[in-house]
């Protein structure tokens, strides 16, 4: 038979459990709808920002005709902003407006990093405007940008962006943009480059998937060969003496404060010169690094006189030295 004290303790425990259940039910009743509402609001706010980002590529800010630019900005952004004053500000200073400033790269989308509710009920969205070039587009994306299989995994430039989104009290979208602030740029040094693994040794490195030039050509699946010899502790560069008419020339050059020994062998064919390159440099932590590849140069003298100068200047635009140094710096052992 239970004592009177035991019965009281049991009754009190039952009462406390009952009170706890009521508290939980009360919290669920009052808190869950608010959390659910906030989640729906965040989804709506992010949708507005993502739509805003996708429309940027359709606004060419370099249009000289102000009437056309005004109509374009109104068409693309008018239903996304809470006040037409924001559109007027962008028209007065197109350099501060969202849109395409140059033909390439162009804004592709906004990468949302965070969406936070403010004390006044508005939301602050922080992210990056992701700008791309044709180098970042896969064949699927080029054929159909809306294809679900089209995924942009690389970028040319990112620019920080801060967007304030407020509740819309009138007809239309429930949330609209009231303020846009652009921040710093982040330039991707390896935009359009591929990261691969050396099958024999296992280290990783990056290389440009293609060299966009009409007068400097590569094979469709060109791939520089990288050799790392960690046993070499130093190396000498036997420079070819002036006046030597050998087809294999050895020079020494400094690229970004790194010394390279460059061996170039030229083979002339009908209409093109094929240059075989071997860039070698020494690294205290990696040893001797060799980068070997071939490029075909169109013989500009065989072209019409009207394009010869364009051919020569375009070939000079391909900075082989800088490309090789970037490859070397990308090596991950």
C-alpha positions in Angstrom: 0.0 0.0 0.0 1.4 3.4 -1.1 2.2 5.9 1.6 0.6 9.3 1.5 3.9 11.0 0.5 4.4 8.6 -2.4 1.0 9.2 -3.7 1.5 13.0 -3.6 4.8 12.6 -5.5 3.2 10.5 -8.1 0.3 13.0 -8.5 2.8 15.8 -8.8 4.8 14.0 -11.5 1.7 13.3 -13.5 0.7 17.0 -13.2 4.2 18.2 -14.3 4.0 15.8 -17.3 0.6 17.1 -18.2 1.8 20.7 -17.9 4.8 19.9 -20.1 2.5 18.4 -22.8 0.4 21.5 -22.7 3.5 23.7 -23.1 4.7 21.7 -26.1 1.3 21.8 -27.7 1.1 25.6 -27.1 4.5 26.2 -28.6 3.6 24.0 -31.6 0.4 25.9 -32.0 2.0 29.4 -31.9 5.6 28.8 -33.1 5.1 26.3 -36.0 2.9 28.5 -38.1 5.4 31.4 -37.7 8.3 29.1 -38.7 6.3 27.7 -41.6 5.4 31.3 -42.7 9.0 32.4 -42.5 10.1 29.5 -44.6 7.5 30.3 -47.3 8.6 34.0 -47.2 12.3 33.0 -47.6 11.4 30.8 -50.6 9.4 33.7 -52.2 12.2 36.2 -51.5 14.8 33.9 -53.0 12.7 33.3 -56.1 12.5 37.1 -56.7 16.3 37.4 -56.3 16.9 34.4 -58.6 14.6 35.9 -61.3 16.4 39.2 -60.9 19.7 37.5 -61.5 18.6 35.6 -64.6 17.2 38.8 -66.2 20.5 40.7 -65.9 21.9 39.1 -69.0 19.0 40.6 -71.1 19.9 44.2 -70.1 22.6 45.6 -72.3 23.8 48.7 -70.4 26.0 49.8 -73.3 23.0 50.7 -75.4 23.5 54.4 -76.4 19.8 55.0 -77.1 18.5 56.1 -73.7 14.9 55.4 -74.8 15.7 51.8 -75.7 17.7 51.3 -72.5 14.8 52.8 -70.4 12.3 50.4 -72.0 14.6 47.5 -71.5 15.2 48.3 -67.8 11.4 48.8 -67.2 10.6 45.6 -69.0 13.1 43.4 -67.2 13.1 44.9 -63.7 9.8 46.8 -63.4 7.8 44.0 -61.9 10.6 43.1 -59.5 11.2 46.4 -57.7 9.0 48.1 -55.1 9.5 51.6 -56.4 10.1 53.1 -59.9 12.7 55.4 -58.2 15.2 52.6 -58.2 14.8 52.2 -62.0 15.3 56.0 -62.4 18.5 55.8 -60.4 19.8 53.1 -62.7 19.0 55.1 -65.8 20.8 58.1 -64.4 23.9 56.1 -63.8 23.9 52.9 -66.0 27.4 52.0 -64.6 25.7 51.3 -61.2 22.8 49.3 -62.7 22.5 45.5 -62.9 23.1 44.2 -66.4 25.7 43.4 -69.0 28.5 45.9 -69.2 30.6 44.0 -71.8 30.0 41.2 -74.3 32.0 38.7 -72.3 31.8 37.8 -69.5 28.1 38.2 -68.9 25.9 37.8 -65.7 24.4 34.3 -65.7 22.7 34.1 -62.3 22.9 35.1 -58.6 24.4 32.7 -56.2 22.5 33.2 -52.9 24.7 32.8 -49.8 22.3 33.9 -47.1 18.8 35.2 -46.6 18.1 36.9 -43.2 15.0 38.6 -41.8 15.5 42.1 -40.6 13.8 43.8 -37.6 11.4 45.8 -39.9 10.2 42.6 -41.6 12.2 42.9 -44.8 14.8 40.4 -45.9 18.5 41.0 -46.7 19.9 38.6 -49.3 23.7 38.3 -49.7 25.2 36.6 -52.6 27.3 36.8 -55.8 26.5 37.8 -59.4 28.1 34.9 -61.3 29.5 36.0 -64.6 30.6 33.4 -67.2 32.1 33.2 -70.7 31.6 30.6 -73.4 34.4 28.6 -71.8 32.2 27.8 -68.8 29.4 26.4 -71.0 29.3 22.7 -71.7 27.9 21.4 -75.0 24.6 20.7 -73.3 24.4 24.3 -72.1 25.2 25.7 -75.5 22.5 23.7 -77.1 19.8 24.3 -74.5 20.5 26.6 -71.5 17.2 25.6 -69.8 18.0 21.9 -70.0 18.0 20.4 -66.4 21.3 18.7 -67.3 22.9 22.0 -67.9 24.9 22.9 -64.8 27.3 25.8 -64.5 30.1 24.7 -62.2 32.7 27.3 -63.0 32.8 31.0 -63.4 34.8 33.8 -64.9 34.0 36.6 -62.5 31.9 36.9 -59.3 30.7 40.2 -57.9 29.3 40.5 -54.4 25.7 41.7 -54.2 23.5 42.8 -51.3 19.7 43.0 -52.0 16.9 44.2 -49.7 13.5 42.6 -50.4 10.4 44.1 -48.8 6.8 43.0 -48.5 4.6 44.2 -51.3 1.3 45.8 -50.1 -0.2 46.0 -53.6 -1.1 43.5 -56.3 1.6 41.4 -58.0 4.5 39.5 -56.4 4.3 39.3 -52.6 7.9 40.5 -52.2 9.8 43.1 -54.2 13.3 44.5 -54.3 13.9 47.9 -52.6 17.7 48.2 -52.7 20.6 46.7 -54.5 24.3 47.2 -53.5 27.2 45.8 -55.5 30.5 44.8 -53.8 33.9 43.6 -54.7 34.9 41.4 -57.7 36.4 38.0 -57.5 38.2 37.1 -60.8 38.7 33.4 -61.4 42.3 33.0 -62.7 41.5 29.5 -63.9 38.3 30.3 -65.7 37.7 27.8 -68.5 40.5 25.5 -67.3 40.2 21.7 -66.6 41.5 20.0 -63.4 42.8 16.6 -64.1 44.9 13.9 -62.5 48.2 12.6 -63.9 47.5 8.8 -64.2 51.1 7.7 -63.7 52.1 9.7 -60.6 48.7 10.7 -59.3 49.2 14.5 -58.9 46.6 17.0 -60.0 47.0 20.0 -62.3 45.0 22.4 -64.4 45.2 23.3 -68.0 43.1 25.5 -70.5 40.5 23.3 -72.3 41.0 25.4 -75.4 42.9 28.4 -76.8 40.4 30.7 -78.5 42.4 32.0 -81.4 41.9 31.7 -85.2 45.6 31.7 -85.9 47.0 29.6 -83.0 45.6 26.1 -83.2 45.6 23.0 -81.0 44.3 19.5 -81.4 40.7 19.2 -80.2 41.8 17.1 -77.3 45.1 18.7 -76.6 46.6 18.0 -73.2 50.0 19.3 -71.9 52.3 16.6 -70.5 53.5 17.4 -67.0 56.6 15.7 -65.6 57.7 16.2 -62.0 61.1 14.8 -60.9 61.5 15.3 -57.2 64.9 13.7 -57.2 66.5 16.6 -59.1 67.9 19.2 -56.7 69.0 21.8 -59.3 69.3 22.2 -63.0 71.2 24.2 -65.6 69.9 25.9 -68.7 72.2 25.4 -71.7 71.1 28.4 -73.8 71.5 28.2 -77.6 74.2 30.6 -78.8 73.3 33.4 -81.2 73.8 32.5 -84.8 73.1 28.8 -84.3 70.7 27.8 -87.0 69.5 24.6 -85.3 65.7 24.0 -85.4 65.8 23.4 -81.6 66.3 26.7 -79.7 66.9 26.9 -75.9 66.2 30.2 -74.1 66.0 31.3 -70.5 63.2 33.5 -69.3 61.7 34.8 -66.0 57.9 34.5 -65.6 56.3 36.0 -62.5 59.7 35.8 -60.8 60.1 32.2 -61.7 63.0 31.1 -63.9 62.2 28.8 -66.9 64.4 27.0 -69.4 62.4 26.9 -72.7 63.2 24.5 -75.5 61.3 25.2 -78.8 61.5 23.0 -81.8 59.8 24.2 -85.0 58.5 22.1 -87.9 57.3 23.9 -91.0 54.4 22.5 -93.0 52.1 23.8 -95.7 50.5 26.9 -94.2 51.5 26.3 -90.6 54.5 26.1 -88.2 54.3 23.5 -85.5 56.1 24.5 -82.3 57.0 21.8 -79.8 57.6 23.4 -76.4 59.4 22.1 -73.3 59.3 24.5 -70.3 61.4 23.5 -67.4 61.6 25.1 -63.9 62.9 24.1 -60.5 60.9 24.2 -57.3 62.4 23.5 -53.9 59.4 21.6 -52.7 58.6 19.7 -56.0 61.9 19.4 -57.8 62.2 19.7 -61.6 59.0 20.4 -63.4 58.6 20.0 -67.2 55.6 21.1 -69.2 55.5 19.8 -72.8 53.0 20.6 -75.5 52.6 21.6 -79.1 50.9 24.5 -80.9 50.3 25.1 -84.6 50.8 28.7 -85.8 49.2 29.7 -89.1 51.8 31.2 -91.5 50.6 34.7 -91.7 52.6 35.4 -94.8 50.6 32.9 -96.8 47.3 34.8 -96.1 45.9 37.7 -97.9 47.5 41.1 -97.3 44.3 42.4 -95.7 44.5 39.9 -92.8 48.2 39.4 -92.3 48.6 42.1 -89.7 45.5 40.8 -87.9 47.0 37.3 -87.9 50.3 38.6 -86.4 48.7 40.7 -83.7 46.2 37.9 -82.8 49.0 35.3 -82.4 50.9 37.7 -80.0 47.8 37.8 -77.8 48.3 34.2 -76.8 50.6 34.5 -73.8 52.3 31.1 -73.7 54.6 32.0 -70.9 51.8 33.1 -68.5 49.8 30.0 -69.4 52.7 27.6 -68.5 53.4 29.4 -65.2 49.7 29.1 -64.3 49.8 25.3 -65.1 52.9 25.0 -62.9 51.3 26.9 -60.0 48.2 24.7 -60.2 50.1 21.4 -59.6 49.0 19.6 -56.4 51.2 16.7 -55.4 
